[in-house]
């Protein structure tokens, strides 16, 4: 069966128009979860190499898997909250 994986980064939607064939829903969902981790890694790396002044405070990504009928059958969310405690405390 063909499944489609859409990614949401913040408010941006990247819609999968081609899809991939999988033996079943479980394989499609596993693939989407793995891809979500890769997208997070790529996003973090891109932020590190971007122009000065670009800061990543929080990262929220979502993957949605749709079946051929267009029904969302799986949703994975990944949130990374970054927090920098006051670095002046304890710094000599």
ZIDAJO-V268623 format. One record per helix or strand of 3 or more residues. SS is the DSSP state (a for helix, b for strand). FROM is the first residue (numbers start at 0). TO is the last residue. If there is no record, write none. Layout:
[[SS & FROM & TO] [SS & FROM & TO]]
This chain:
[[b & 1 & 8] [b & 11 & 13] [a & 24 & 47] [b & 57 & 65] [b & 71 & 80]]
